[in-house]
Amino acid sequence: MTEATRRTPGTPCWVSLMVHGLDEIQMFYGELFGWEFAPGPGQLGPYVRGLLDGKEVAGIGRLPADRQLPIAWTPYLWTDDADASAELVRCSGGTVGVGPLDAADAGRMAIVTDPAGAVFGLWQPASHHGISLHGTHGTPVWHELLTSTTTSVSKFYESVFGYETRADTSVAPEEGSPSDEEYDHVTLLLDGRAVAALHGVGRTLSRRRGTAWMTYFQVEDTDRSASQVIELGGQVITPPWDGPHGRTATVSDPEGAVFTLVRLLP
């Protein structure tokens, strides 16, 4: 486990979820991941931060009753200047939906979309530097953009954040896995270090979600956690299977937010 430090711009540094039933969703993730909760900045309404061992790992907020927005985990990417990054998003074909605005003394943020419609956040830290615990049950461990084809968005992310890209063929899933079409997977690197990925899934892209970021949460036992999701009122979308990096399962919480459980290989 390592504590958070300053990150290279473009590095995923936080994840946040906006829901209608804040109390119920807190119970779901509290039981599933062992999170406790503390109040966070309230500029966008009631908001809490999920804690493990007193360290912040994720945020959950309440949507206004009249807002019928998609319920989804949203990754935030570190920036040293949220205003400049938001303008670069616009100039590169994306859109800015919220902000940039100050989140009290925590930092400055914006909610944006890429040209294919995937939502993500920009985070310029002040007192809050994002996820402060890694490598244990209940912590975000990876982020992957699911899109029809990586060529549609890779140039955007390269332009905005200066990522290097690496086309991956060595990690293609085995025959019979949940995705056995022609493999289209690009890793995003900063300073030679993998920080996220783009995954083109072709015709299997969810019509309901469209192009969207997927957050992976580390768990001790994928099968047990997937069963617990069902017991807590969620759903298992892709049952546990052995992938190239560990045993994974794609699930959703009671409000429909989709995420992936993964027990990493040693």
TABELMO-V484333 format. One record per backbone hydrogen bond with DSSP energy under -0.5 kcal/mol. NH is the residue of the N-H (numbers start at 1). CO is the residue of the C=O. Records with the same first field share a line. If there is no record, write none. Layout:
BEGIN
NH=CO / CO
END
This chain:
BEGIN
10=78
11=8
13=76
14=76
16=74
17=59
18=72
19=61
22=20
25=21
26=22
27=23
28=24
29=25
30=26
31=27
32=28
33=29
34=29 / 30
35=29
36=51
38=49
40=47
45=42
48=60
49=38
50=58
51=36
52=55
55=52
57=50
58=50
59=15
60=48
61=17
62=46
63=19 / 61
67=64
68=66
69=67
72=70
74=16
75=73
76=14
77=121
78=11
79=123
85=81
86=82
87=83
88=84
89=85
90=86
91=87
92=88
93=90
94=89
95=113
97=95 / 111
98=111
100=109
101=109
103=107
104=102
106=103
107=103
108=124
109=101
110=122
111=98
112=110 / 120
113=95
114=118
117=114
120=112
121=75
122=110
123=77
124=108
125=123
126=106
127=105
128=106
129=127
131=13
132=56
138=218
139=136
141=216
142=216
144=214
145=197
146=144 / 212
147=145 / 199
152=149
153=150
154=150
157=153
158=154
159=155
160=156
161=157
162=158
163=157
164=189
166=187
168=185
169=167
172=169
177=174
184=200
185=168
186=198
187=166
188=196
189=164
190=193
193=190
195=188
196=188
197=143
198=186
199=145
200=184
201=147 / 199
202=148
204=201
205=202
210=206
212=146
214=144
216=142
217=260
218=139
219=262
225=221
226=222
227=223
228=224
229=225
230=226
231=227
232=228
233=230
234=229
235=252
237=235 / 250
238=250
241=248
243=241 / 246
247=263
248=241 / 246
249=261
250=238
251=259
252=235
253=257
256=253
259=251
260=215
261=249
262=217
263=247
264=262
265=245
END
